Amino acid sequence: MSEHRGKCFCGAVEFAVSGEPVAMGYCHCESCRHWSAGPVNAFTLWSPDSLKILKGAEHIGTFHKTANSMRKWCTKCGGHIFTDHPSMKLVDVYAAVLPTLAFKPGIHVSYGEKVVSIKDGLPKMKDFPKEMGGSGVTLPE
């Protein structure tokens, strides 16, 4: 079983994910763009049981704009680390904080909200796949 370790910007919070991610891709929704301060967010989705906090649990802050996403960050440095998605029973550990994970995106979600076009041949979902509660509509590249 593979394990990948990550940490916040200052290193006060350290964590590990084990096994394989359920999915990897890019999110273009307004919430992810604003939270990540970028035009797109690279995600890796895991079963919540796969994530273990190794150090600094007392420094993890939580913010949730909606019940769909409980965003986590380090209260010492402000570094973003992961987002709990309770309705999907998944946790999104940002690809950028998992340096040993070979990021292999398979999909773009919320492409209907994009601010930058990406032509990479991957499926572009208007919102989310049906199995994740979305419309399942695919948009042209």
DSSP file (Angstrom, degrees, kcal/mol; ACC not computed):
  #  RESIDUE AA STRUCTURE BP1 BP2  ACC     N-H-->O    O-->H-N    N-H-->O    O-->H-N    TCO  KAPPA ALPHA  PHI   PSI    X-CA   Y-CA   Z-CA
    1    1 A M              0   0    0      0, 0.0     2,-0.2     0, 0.0    19,-0.0   0.000 360.0 360.0 360.0 131.2    0.0    0.0    0.0
    2    2 A S        -     0   0    0     16,-0.0    17,-3.0     2,-0.0     2,-0.4  -0.526 360.0-162.5 -84.3 150.9    1.4    3.4   -1.0
    3    3 A E  E     -A   18   0A   0     15,-0.2     2,-0.4    -2,-0.2    15,-0.2  -0.994   3.1-166.3-132.2 139.3    1.6    6.3    1.4
    4    4 A H  E     -A   17   0A   0     13,-2.8    13,-2.5    -2,-0.4     2,-0.3  -0.994   9.4-152.4-127.4 130.4    2.1    9.9    0.6
    5    5 A R  E     +A   16   0A   0     -2,-0.4    95,-0.4    11,-0.2     2,-0.3  -0.784  17.5 171.7-104.5 146.5    3.0   12.6    3.2
    6    6 A G  E     -A   15   0A   0      9,-2.6     9,-2.4    -2,-0.3     2,-0.3  -0.892   9.3-167.8-141.8 171.8    2.2   16.2    3.0
    7    7 A K  E     -A   14   0A   0     90,-0.5     7,-0.2    -2,-0.3     5,-0.0  -0.975  28.4 -96.5-155.7 165.4    2.4   19.3    5.1
    8    8 A C        -     0   0    0      5,-2.0     3,-0.1    -2,-0.3    72,-0.1  -0.128  54.9 -85.2 -75.0-178.8    1.2   22.9    5.3
    9    9 A F  S    S+     0   0    0      1,-0.2    -1,-0.1     2,-0.1    71,-0.0   0.856 129.0  33.9 -59.5 -40.1    3.3   25.8    4.1
   10   10 A C  S    S-     0   0    0     69,-0.0    -1,-0.2     3,-0.0     0, 0.0   0.605 108.0-118.5 -94.8 -12.7    5.2   26.2    7.5
   11   11 A G  S    S+     0   0    0      2,-0.2    -2,-0.1    -3,-0.1    -5,-0.0   0.463  79.6 120.4  90.6   1.9    5.3   22.5    8.4
   12   12 A A  S    S+     0   0    0      1,-0.1     2,-0.5    47,-0.1    47,-0.1   0.827  74.3  49.8 -67.7 -30.4    3.3   22.8   11.6
   13   13 A V  S    S+     0   0    0     46,-0.1    -5,-2.0    44,-0.1     2,-0.4  -0.946  70.2 177.5-111.5 125.5    0.7   20.4   10.2
   14   14 A E  E     +AB   7  55A   0     41,-2.2    40,-2.3    -2,-0.5    41,-1.9  -0.963   5.8 165.4-125.5 146.2    1.8   17.1    8.7
   15   15 A F  E     -AB   6  53A   0     -9,-2.4    -9,-2.6    -2,-0.4     2,-0.3  -0.928  20.1-145.6-150.3 169.5   -0.4   14.4    7.4
   16   16 A A  E     -AB   5  52A   0     36,-2.4    36,-2.8    -2,-0.3     2,-0.4  -0.991   1.5-156.7-141.0 148.2   -0.4   11.2    5.3
   17   17 A V  E     -AB   4  51A   0    -13,-2.5   -13,-2.8    -2,-0.3     2,-0.3  -0.972  16.5-159.1-120.3 142.7   -2.7    9.6    2.8
   18   18 A S  E     +A    3   0A   0     32,-1.3     2,-0.3    -2,-0.4   -15,-0.2  -0.885  50.4  14.0-124.1 154.7   -2.5    5.9    2.1
   19   19 A G  S    S-     0   0    0    -17,-3.0    -2,-0.1    -2,-0.3    27,-0.0  -0.615 101.7 -43.0  87.3-148.2   -3.7    3.7   -0.7
   20   20 A E        -     0   0    0     -2,-0.3    -2,-0.1   -19,-0.0    30,-0.0  -0.915  58.5-105.0-121.0 146.9   -4.8    5.2   -4.0
   21   21 A P        -     0   0    0      0, 0.0    25,-0.3     0, 0.0     3,-0.1  -0.361  18.6-133.8 -67.1 151.1   -7.0    8.3   -4.6
   22   22 A V  S    S-     0   0    0     23,-3.0     2,-0.3     1,-0.3    24,-0.2   0.861  85.2 -12.7 -69.2 -37.7  -10.5    7.7   -5.8
   23   23 A A  E     -C   45   0B   0     22,-1.1    22,-3.1     2,-0.0     2,-0.3  -0.984  57.4-156.4-159.9 158.0  -10.1   10.4   -8.5
   24   24 A M  E     +C   44   0B   0     -2,-0.3    82,-3.0    20,-0.2    83,-0.5  -0.995  37.5 104.8-138.6 143.2   -7.7   13.1   -9.6
   25   25 A G  E     -Cd  43 107B   0     18,-1.9    18,-2.7    -2,-0.3     2,-0.4  -0.947  59.2 -64.3 178.8-157.2   -8.5   16.1  -11.7
   26   26 A Y  E     -Cd  42 108B   0     81,-2.3    83,-3.0    -2,-0.3     2,-0.4  -0.966  29.5-154.0-125.6 137.4   -9.1   19.8  -11.9
   27   27 A C  E     -Cd  41 109B   0     14,-2.8    14,-2.5    -2,-0.4    83,-0.2  -0.935  10.9-179.2-112.3 135.0  -11.9   21.9  -10.4
   28   28 A H        +     0   0    0     81,-2.0    82,-0.1    -2,-0.4    -1,-0.1   0.247  36.6 131.6-112.7   9.1  -13.0   25.2  -12.0
   29   29 A C     >  -     0   0    0     80,-0.2     4,-2.5     1,-0.1     5,-0.2  -0.229  67.4-116.8 -67.5 155.8  -15.7   26.2   -9.6
   30   30 A E  H  > S+     0   0    0      1,-0.2     4,-2.6     2,-0.2     5,-0.2   0.884 113.1  54.2 -59.2 -40.9  -15.8   29.7   -8.2
   31   31 A S  H  > S+     0   0    0      1,-0.2     4,-2.7     2,-0.2    -1,-0.2   0.938 111.0  44.3 -61.7 -47.5  -15.3   28.5   -4.6
   32   32 A C  H  > S+     0   0    0      2,-0.2     4,-2.7     1,-0.2     6,-0.3   0.896 112.9  52.7 -65.0 -39.2  -12.2   26.5   -5.5
   33   33 A R  H  X>S+     0   0    0     -4,-2.5     5,-1.4     2,-0.2     4,-1.1   0.939 113.7  42.2 -61.3 -46.3  -10.8   29.3   -7.5
   34   34 A H  H  <5S+     0   0    0     -4,-2.6    -2,-0.2     2,-0.2    -1,-0.2   0.918 115.8  48.8 -67.6 -42.0  -11.2   31.8   -4.7
   35   35 A W  H  <5S+     0   0    0     -4,-2.7    -2,-0.2    -5,-0.2    -1,-0.2   0.908 118.8  38.7 -64.6 -41.3  -10.0   29.5   -2.1
   36   36 A S  H  <5S-     0   0    0     -4,-2.7    -1,-0.2    -5,-0.2    -2,-0.2   0.584 101.2-132.6 -86.0  -9.3   -6.9   28.5   -4.0
   37   37 A A  T  <5S+     0   0    0     -4,-1.1    -3,-0.2     1,-0.2    -4,-0.1   0.858  73.8  97.7  58.6  36.8   -6.3   32.0   -5.4
   38   38 A G  S   <S-     0   0    0     -5,-1.4    -1,-0.2    -6,-0.3    -2,-0.2  -0.924  88.2-106.9-145.6 169.2   -5.8   30.5   -8.8
   39   39 A P  S    S+     0   0    0      0, 0.0    76,-0.5     0, 0.0     2,-0.3   0.629 102.9  15.6 -75.9 -12.1   -7.8   30.0  -12.0
   40   40 A V        -     0   0    0     -7,-0.1     2,-0.5    -8,-0.1   -12,-0.2  -0.983  68.6-138.2-158.0 149.9   -8.1   26.2  -11.4
   41   41 A N  E     -C   27   0B   0    -14,-2.5   -14,-2.8    -2,-0.3     2,-0.6  -0.963  13.0-142.0-118.2 126.6   -7.6   23.8   -8.5
   42   42 A A  E     -C   26   0B   0     -2,-0.5    53,-1.7   -16,-0.2    54,-0.4  -0.769  30.2-169.4 -86.0 121.7   -5.8   20.4   -8.8
   43   43 A F  E     -C   25   0B   0    -18,-2.7   -18,-1.9    -2,-0.6     2,-0.4  -0.799  24.9-166.3-115.8 154.3   -7.6   17.9   -6.6
   44   44 A T  E     -C   24   0B   0     49,-0.5    49,-2.5    -2,-0.3     2,-0.4  -0.974  19.8-150.5-131.8 122.2   -7.0   14.4   -5.4
   45   45 A L  E     +CE  23  92B   0    -22,-3.1   -23,-3.0    -2,-0.4   -22,-1.1  -0.797  20.4 173.3-100.3 134.0  -10.0   12.7   -3.8
   46   46 A W  E     - E   0  91B   0     45,-2.4    45,-2.5    -2,-0.4   -27,-0.1  -0.899  40.6 -96.6-133.0 157.6   -9.6   10.1   -1.1
   47   47 A S    >   -     0   0    0     -2,-0.3     3,-2.3    43,-0.2     4,-0.5  -0.585  40.6-121.8 -66.1 137.7  -11.7    8.1    1.3
   48   48 A P  G >  S+     0   0    0      0, 0.0     3,-1.2     0, 0.0    -1,-0.1   0.813 112.5  63.5 -55.3 -29.4  -11.6    9.9    4.7
   49   49 A D  G 3  S+     0   0    0      1,-0.2    -2,-0.0     3,-0.0   -31,-0.0   0.696  93.0  64.2 -67.5 -17.8  -10.2    6.8    6.3
   50   50 A S  G <  S+     0   0    0     -3,-2.3   -32,-1.3   -33,-0.1     2,-0.5   0.688  88.2  82.4 -77.5 -19.1   -7.1    7.2    4.1
   51   51 A L  E <   +B   17   0A   0     -3,-1.2     2,-0.4    -4,-0.5   -34,-0.2  -0.763  54.8 178.4 -96.0 127.9   -6.1   10.5    5.7
   52   52 A K  E     -B   16   0A   0    -36,-2.8   -36,-2.4    -2,-0.5     2,-0.6  -0.996  24.8-137.2-127.6 130.6   -4.2   10.6    8.9
   53   53 A I  E     +B   15   0A   0     -2,-0.4   -38,-0.3   -38,-0.2     3,-0.1  -0.772  22.2 179.5 -84.3 123.7   -3.0   13.7   10.7
   54   54 A L  E     +     0   0A   0    -40,-2.3     2,-0.3    -2,-0.6   -39,-0.2   0.734  63.1   3.8 -96.8 -27.6    0.6   13.0   11.9
   55   55 A K  E    S+B   14   0A   0    -41,-1.9   -41,-2.2     1,-0.0    -1,-0.3  -0.979 114.4  24.8-159.7 141.7    1.4   16.3   13.6
   56   56 A G    >   +     0   0    0     -2,-0.3     3,-2.5   -43,-0.2     4,-0.1   0.735  52.3 152.9  80.9  25.2   -0.3   19.6   14.4
   57   57 A A  G >  S+     0   0    0      1,-0.3     3,-1.6     2,-0.2   -44,-0.1   0.837  73.7  62.9 -55.2 -32.0   -4.0   18.7   14.6
   58   58 A E  G 3  S+     0   0    0      1,-0.3    -1,-0.3    17,-0.0   -45,-0.1   0.622  98.5  56.7 -69.2 -11.0   -4.4   21.6   17.0
   59   59 A H  G <  S+     0   0    0     -3,-2.5    16,-3.5   -47,-0.1     2,-0.7   0.277  79.7 109.8-102.4   9.8   -3.4   24.0   14.2
   60   60 A I  E <   -F   74   0B   0     -3,-1.6     2,-0.2    14,-0.2    14,-0.2  -0.782  49.7-167.0 -91.8 118.9   -6.0   22.9   11.7
   61   61 A G  E     -F   73   0B   0     12,-3.3    12,-1.6    -2,-0.7     2,-0.4  -0.664   5.3-148.5 -98.0 158.8   -8.7   25.5   11.1
   62   62 A T  E     +F   72   0B   0     -2,-0.2     2,-0.4    10,-0.2    10,-0.2  -0.988  16.3 175.2-131.5 137.7  -12.0   24.9    9.3
   63   63 A F  E     -F   71   0B   0      8,-2.2     8,-2.5    -2,-0.4     2,-0.4  -0.995   4.2-175.7-137.0 134.1  -14.2   27.2    7.2
   64   64 A H  E     +     0   0B   0     -2,-0.4     6,-0.1     6,-0.2     3,-0.1  -0.934  15.5 178.1-135.4 116.4  -17.3   26.1    5.4
   65   65 A K  E    S+     0   0B   0     -2,-0.4     2,-0.3     4,-0.3    -1,-0.1   0.812  84.3  14.3 -76.1 -34.6  -19.2   28.5    3.1
   66   66 A T  E >  S-F   69   0B   0      3,-0.6     3,-0.9     1,-0.0    -1,-0.1  -0.877  83.8-108.4-133.8 167.4  -21.6   25.6    2.3
   67   67 A A  T 3  S+     0   0    0     -2,-0.3    20,-0.3     1,-0.2     3,-0.1   0.632 111.7  69.6 -70.9 -12.8  -22.3   22.3    3.9
   68   68 A N  T 3  S+     0   0    0      1,-0.2     2,-0.4    18,-0.1    20,-0.2   0.739 103.1  37.0 -77.4 -23.4  -20.7   20.6    0.8
   69   69 A S  E <   -F   66   0B   0     -3,-0.9     2,-0.8    16,-0.2    -3,-0.6  -0.965  53.2-172.6-141.1 119.9  -17.1   21.7    1.6
   70   70 A M  E     - G   0  84B   0     14,-2.9    14,-2.4    -2,-0.4    -6,-0.2  -0.871  26.1-154.0-109.0  96.2  -15.3   22.0    4.9
   71   71 A R  E     -FG  63  83B   0     -8,-2.5    -8,-2.2    -2,-0.8     2,-0.4  -0.509   6.8-156.1 -79.5 135.9  -12.0   23.7    3.9
   72   72 A K  E     +FG  62  82B   0     10,-2.9     9,-2.1    -2,-0.2    10,-0.9  -0.888  19.0 160.0-117.5 141.1   -9.0   23.1    6.2
   73   73 A W  E     -FG  61  80B   0    -12,-1.6   -12,-3.3    -2,-0.4     2,-0.5  -0.952  44.8 -90.3-150.0 166.5   -5.9   25.2    6.6
   74   74 A C  E  >  -F   60   0B   0      5,-2.3     4,-2.3    -2,-0.3   -14,-0.2  -0.716  25.1-152.3 -83.5 126.4   -3.0   25.7    9.1
   75   75 A T  T  4 S+     0   0    0    -16,-3.5    -1,-0.1    -2,-0.5   -15,-0.1   0.617  93.1  55.0 -75.0 -11.5   -3.9   28.4   11.6
   76   76 A K  T  4 S+     0   0    0    -17,-0.4    -1,-0.2     3,-0.1   -16,-0.1   0.896 128.8   8.7 -84.7 -45.2   -0.2   29.3   12.0
   77   77 A C  T  4 S-     0   0    0      2,-0.1    -2,-0.2     0, 0.0     3,-0.1   0.575  91.6-121.8-114.1 -13.0    0.7   30.0    8.4
   78   78 A G     <  +     0   0    0     -4,-2.3     2,-0.1     1,-0.3    -3,-0.1   0.463  55.0 157.2  83.6   0.3   -2.6   30.0    6.5
   79   79 A G        -     0   0    0     -6,-0.1    -5,-2.3    -5,-0.1    -1,-0.3  -0.397  41.4-127.2 -64.5 130.7   -1.4   27.2    4.2
   80   80 A H  E     +G   73   0B   0     -7,-0.2    -7,-0.2     1,-0.1     3,-0.1  -0.573  35.2 166.4 -78.6 139.1   -4.3   25.2    2.7
   81   81 A I  E     -     0   0B   0     -9,-2.1    13,-1.0     1,-0.4     2,-0.3   0.738  51.2 -25.4-124.6 -45.0   -4.2   21.5    3.2
   82   82 A F  E     -GH  72  93B   0    -10,-0.9   -10,-2.9    11,-0.2    -1,-0.4  -0.984  44.0-130.8-163.9 170.6   -7.4   19.7    2.4
   83   83 A T  E     -GH  71  92B   0      9,-2.3     9,-3.3    -2,-0.3     2,-0.4  -0.995  16.6-140.8-133.8 126.7  -11.2   19.9    2.1
   84   84 A D  E     -GH  70  91B   0    -14,-2.4   -14,-2.9    -2,-0.4     7,-0.2  -0.710  10.4-167.3 -81.9 135.2  -13.7   17.5    3.6
   85   85 A H  E >>> + H   0  90B   0      5,-2.9     5,-1.7    -2,-0.4     4,-1.0  -0.765   9.3 177.7-120.2  81.8  -16.7   16.8    1.3
   86   86 A P  T 345S+     0   0    0      0, 0.0     3,-0.4     0, 0.0    -1,-0.1   0.845  76.4  56.4 -58.8 -37.6  -19.1   15.1    3.7
   87   87 A S  T 345S+     0   0    0    -20,-0.3   -19,-0.1     1,-0.2   -18,-0.1   0.815 115.4  38.4 -66.5 -27.9  -22.0   14.7    1.2
   88   88 A M  T <45S-     0   0    0     -3,-1.0    -1,-0.2   -20,-0.2     3,-0.1   0.531 106.0-128.6 -94.1  -8.6  -19.6   12.8   -1.1
   89   89 A K  T  <5S+     0   0    0     -4,-1.0     2,-0.3    -3,-0.4    -2,-0.1   0.914  71.5 113.4  57.4  44.9  -17.9   11.0    1.7
   90   90 A L  E   < - H   0  85B   0     -5,-1.7    -5,-2.9   -43,-0.2     2,-0.4  -0.942  58.4-142.2-139.6 159.2  -14.6   12.1    0.3
   91   91 A V  E     -EH  46  84B   0    -45,-2.5   -45,-2.4    -2,-0.3     2,-0.8  -0.995  13.9-143.4-124.8 133.3  -11.7   14.3    1.2
   92   92 A D  E     -EH  45  83B   0     -9,-3.3    -9,-2.3    -2,-0.4     2,-0.7  -0.855  13.1-169.1 -97.1 110.3   -9.8   16.5   -1.3
   93   93 A V  E     - H   0  82B   0    -49,-2.5   -49,-0.5    -2,-0.8   -11,-0.2  -0.904  34.1-113.4 -98.6 119.1   -6.1   16.7   -0.5
   94   94 A Y    >   -     0   0    0    -13,-1.0     3,-2.0    -2,-0.7   -51,-0.2  -0.261  15.6-133.9 -58.7 130.7   -4.7   19.4   -2.8
   95   95 A A  G >  S+     0   0    0    -53,-1.7     3,-1.6     1,-0.3     6,-0.2   0.819 101.9  65.1 -54.5 -34.1   -2.3   17.8   -5.3
   96   96 A A  G 3  S+     0   0    0    -54,-0.4    -1,-0.3     1,-0.3    -2,-0.1   0.703  98.7  52.6 -66.1 -19.7    0.2   20.6   -4.6
   97   97 A V  G <  S+     0   0    0     -3,-2.0   -90,-0.5     1,-0.2    -1,-0.3   0.309  95.4  72.4-100.8   9.8    0.7   19.4   -1.0
   98   98 A L    X   +     0   0    0     -3,-1.6     3,-1.4    -4,-0.2    -1,-0.2  -0.716  58.4 174.3-119.7  78.9    1.5   15.8   -1.9
   99   99 A P  T 3  S+     0   0    0      0, 0.0    -1,-0.1     0, 0.0   -93,-0.1   0.722  75.8  48.8 -63.5 -23.0    5.0   16.0   -3.5
  100  100 A T  T 3  S+     0   0    0    -95,-0.4     2,-0.4     2,-0.1   -94,-0.1   0.548  86.9 101.3 -94.9  -6.1    5.5   12.2   -3.9
  101  101 A L  S <  S-     0   0    0     -3,-1.4     2,-1.1    -6,-0.2    -3,-0.1  -0.650  73.7-132.1 -80.4 127.8    2.1   11.6   -5.6
  102  102 A A        -     0   0    0     -2,-0.4     2,-0.5     2,-0.1    -2,-0.1  -0.700  27.5-140.4 -76.5 102.0    2.3   11.1   -9.4
  103  103 A F        +     0   0    0     -2,-1.1   -59,-0.1    -5,-0.1    -1,-0.0  -0.537  29.0 172.8 -73.0 116.4   -0.6   13.5  -10.3
  104  104 A K        -     0   0    0     -2,-0.5   -80,-0.2   -79,-0.0    -1,-0.1  -0.780  18.1-155.6-126.1  85.3   -2.6   11.9  -13.1
  105  105 A P        +     0   0    0      0, 0.0   -80,-0.3     0, 0.0     3,-0.1  -0.287  16.8 179.2 -64.9 145.5   -5.7   14.0  -13.7
  106  106 A G        +     0   0    0    -82,-3.0     2,-0.3     1,-0.3   -81,-0.2   0.479  59.7  14.4-120.7  -7.8   -8.6   12.2  -15.3
  107  107 A I  E     -d   25   0B   0    -83,-0.5   -81,-2.3    15,-0.2     2,-0.5  -0.994  55.2-131.5-163.9 156.3  -11.3   14.9  -15.5
  108  108 A H  E     -di  26 124B   0     15,-2.2    17,-3.0    -2,-0.3     3,-0.3  -0.990  29.4-163.2-113.2 127.5  -12.2   18.6  -15.3
  109  109 A V  E     +d   27   0B   0    -83,-3.0   -81,-2.0    -2,-0.5    19,-0.2  -0.807  68.3  18.1-110.6 156.4  -15.2   19.4  -13.0
  110  110 A S  S >  S+     0   0    0     17,-2.8     3,-1.9    -2,-0.3    16,-0.2   0.828  71.5 153.1  55.1  35.7  -17.3   22.6  -13.0
  111  111 A Y  G >   +     0   0    0     14,-2.7     3,-1.4    -3,-0.3    15,-0.2   0.711  61.1  73.4 -67.0 -19.2  -15.9   23.5  -16.4
  112  112 A G  G 3  S+     0   0    0     14,-1.6    -1,-0.3    13,-0.5    14,-0.1   0.658  99.1  46.7 -66.0 -15.5  -19.1   25.5  -17.0
  113  113 A E  G <  S+     0   0    0     -3,-1.9    -1,-0.3    13,-0.2    -2,-0.2   0.266  86.7 139.6-105.6   8.8  -17.6   28.0  -14.5
  114  114 A K    <   -     0   0    0     -3,-1.4     3,-0.1     1,-0.1   -74,-0.1  -0.076  36.2-173.4 -59.0 151.3  -14.1   28.2  -16.0
  115  115 A V  S    S+     0   0    0    -76,-0.5     2,-0.4     1,-0.3    -1,-0.1   0.393  79.3  41.1-117.2  -7.9  -12.2   31.4  -16.4
  116  116 A V  S    S-     0   0    0    -77,-0.3     2,-0.3   -88,-0.1    -1,-0.3  -0.997  80.2-131.6-139.6 135.9   -9.4   29.7  -18.4
  117  117 A S        -     0   0    0     -2,-0.4     2,-0.5    -3,-0.1    24,-0.1  -0.684  17.7-164.5 -87.6 139.5   -9.7   27.1  -21.1
  118  118 A I        -     0   0    0     -2,-0.3     2,-1.0    23,-0.0     3,-0.2  -0.975   5.8-163.6-127.2 118.1   -7.5   24.0  -20.9
  119  119 A K        +     0   0    0     -2,-0.5    -2,-0.0     1,-0.2    22,-0.0  -0.789  42.9 126.9-103.4  90.9   -7.1   21.9  -24.0
  120  120 A D  S    S-     0   0    0     -2,-1.0    -1,-0.2     2,-0.2    21,-0.0   0.298  76.7-109.1-128.3   6.3   -5.7   18.6  -22.7
  121  121 A G  S    S+     0   0    0      1,-0.3    -2,-0.1    -3,-0.2     3,-0.1   0.396  75.5 130.4  81.7  -4.6   -8.1   16.0  -24.1
  122  122 A L  S    S-     0   0    0      1,-0.1    -1,-0.3   -15,-0.1    -2,-0.2  -0.482  70.3 -88.6 -80.1 153.8   -9.6   15.2  -20.7
  123  123 A P        -     0   0    0      0, 0.0   -15,-2.2     0, 0.0     2,-0.6  -0.350  36.8-147.9 -60.4 140.6  -13.4   15.1  -20.2
  124  124 A K  E     -iJ 108 139B   0     15,-0.5    15,-4.0   -17,-0.2     2,-0.3  -0.921  11.6-157.8-115.7 104.3  -14.8   18.6  -19.3
  125  125 A M  E     - J   0 138B   0    -17,-3.0   -14,-2.7    -2,-0.6   -13,-0.5  -0.651  17.8-140.3 -85.3 135.3  -17.9   18.2  -17.1
  126  126 A K  S    S-     0   0    0     11,-3.3   -14,-1.6    -2,-0.3   -13,-0.2   0.934  90.7 -28.1 -55.2 -46.8  -20.3   21.1  -16.9
  127  127 A D  S    S-     0   0    0     10,-0.4   -17,-2.8     1,-0.3   -16,-0.2   0.307 114.7 -31.3-130.8 -91.4  -20.6   20.5  -13.2
  128  128 A F        -     0   0    0    -19,-0.2     8,-2.1   -18,-0.1    -1,-0.3  -0.910  65.1 -88.0-134.0 161.4  -20.0   17.0  -11.8
  129  129 A P    > > -     0   0    0      0, 0.0     5,-2.2     0, 0.0     3,-1.8  -0.328  44.3-111.2 -61.6 154.0  -20.5   13.4  -13.0
  130  130 A K  G > 5S+     0   0    0      1,-0.3     3,-2.2     3,-0.2     7,-0.0   0.880 117.5  60.2 -55.4 -40.7  -23.9   11.9  -12.2
  131  131 A E  G 3 5S+     0   0    0      1,-0.3    -1,-0.3     2,-0.1     0, 0.0   0.643 105.4  49.9 -66.8 -11.8  -22.4    9.5   -9.6
  132  132 A M  G < 5S-     0   0    0     -3,-1.8    -1,-0.3     2,-0.0    -2,-0.2   0.192 130.7 -92.9-107.5  14.2  -21.2   12.6   -7.7
  133  133 A G  T < 5S+     0   0    0     -3,-2.2    -3,-0.2     1,-0.2    -2,-0.1   0.544  88.3 119.6  91.3   7.9  -24.6   14.3   -7.8
  134  134 A G  S   <S-     0   0    0     -5,-2.2    -1,-0.2    -7,-0.1    -2,-0.0  -0.232  78.2 -99.0 -95.8-173.3  -24.0   16.4  -10.9
  135  135 A S        -     0   0    0      2,-0.1    -5,-0.1    -3,-0.1     3,-0.1   0.742  41.7-134.5 -77.5 -24.9  -25.8   16.6  -14.3
  136  136 A G        +     0   0    0     -8,-2.1     2,-0.3     1,-0.3    -6,-0.1   0.514  52.3 150.2  79.4   5.2  -23.2   14.4  -16.0
  137  137 A V        -     0   0    0     -9,-0.3   -11,-3.3    -8,-0.1   -10,-0.4  -0.560  35.0-150.6 -76.4 129.7  -23.2   16.9  -18.9
  138  138 A T  E     -J  125   0B   0     -2,-0.3   -13,-0.3   -13,-0.3    -1,-0.0  -0.843   8.1-149.8-100.9 136.9  -19.9   17.0  -20.8
  139  139 A L  E     -J  124   0B   0    -15,-4.0   -15,-0.5    -2,-0.4     2,-0.1  -0.687  25.1 -98.0-101.5 156.6  -18.8   20.3  -22.5
  140  140 A P              0   0    0      0, 0.0    -1,-0.1     0, 0.0     0, 0.0  -0.369 360.0 360.0 -69.3 154.2  -16.6   20.6  -25.6
  141  141 A E              0   0    0     -2,-0.1   -19,-0.0   -24,-0.1   -20,-0.0   0.485 360.0 360.0 -70.8 360.0  -13.0   21.4  -25.1
